[in-house]
Amino acid sequence: MSSGPCIVMALEAENAILKWRELMGATNPAEAAEGTLRKQFGSSIGENATHGSDAEETAAFELGYFLMALSCFSRLVKTICVATAALKIASKYSFTDC
């Protein structure tokens, strides 16, 4: 679903999946209607610029996939921040006796 940086969206509206899929256009950019995202930005079936779930169940799974990664990244950033703060504090002291 991603070959590089991406923007994850959770759309909530009546018929959100259908509306998003209409805006995306056909999977094959060559067959996509004018004005759709895939027609404008897609280069092939494999690199078609956007992804959209086909059902609520798939959307729940796919959002979980990306949100889990985001959660792990968030914990990593917090860990790095804590480690950086600890190094700043430690740098004030001499540990030559260790």
N, C-alpha and C positions, 0 to 999 in steps of 0.2 A: 504494500500500500504506500510505501514511501521510499524514494531513492535519494532523498536529500532533506533539507529542512522542510517542515510542513506546518500548516496551521490546522489545528484540530478544532472543530466546531460541533457543538451539540445544539441542533436546531429544535425548537419546540413551537409547534403550530399545528393547526388542523391540516392534515395531509402534508406534513413537512417533508417526508421522504419523497413523495410524488413530486412536489414542487421543486425540491432540490435536484432530483433526477432530470426533470424537464430543463432546468437551467444548465445542468452539466451537458446534456446532449448525449447522442449515441456514443457507445464505447469507442468505436472507430471514428477518429476525428474526420476522416474523409467522408463519412456518412452522416456526420452530425449537422444539424440545421444551423443556418446562419444565425449569428447572435448568441450561440451557446458557448460556454467556457471551453469545451473540448474543440469546437471548430476554430475558435480564436487562438487557443494556446496549446492544444495537443499536437504532437508530431507523429504519433503512431498508436496502435492499440495498446502497446506496453507502456508507452509514455504519453498518456492522454490527459495530463495536467491536473486531474482531480479524481476523487473517489467519493462515492456515496453508498451508504448501506442500502440494501434492497428490501429490508424488512426491519421491524422493531427489534426482533431477536438478534439479528446480525448487528444492528446499531449498538445494542447493549454490549455485545461481545467486543466489538471494535473500539468503542469508547473505553471499555475496561482495559483493553490492550494499551491504548495511548495514555490513559490516566495513570496506569500502573507505572509506566515508564517515567511520566512526569513526577509522580510521587517519589520514585527512586532517585531521580535527578535532584529533586528538592532536598531530600535527605542528604545527598552527597554534598550539595552546596552548603547546607547547614553544618555538616561535619567539617568541611574545608574552612568555613568561617570560624568555627570553634578552634580548630587547629591553628589557624593564623593568629587568633587572639592569644592563644596559649604561647605561641612562639614570641609574640611581642612582649608578653609579660616575662617569659623566661630570659629574653635577651637583656633584661635589666640586671640579671644576676650573673655571677661568675661561677662556672661549674668546673673549674680547673682542678678541684680537689677530688673529683669523681674518678 
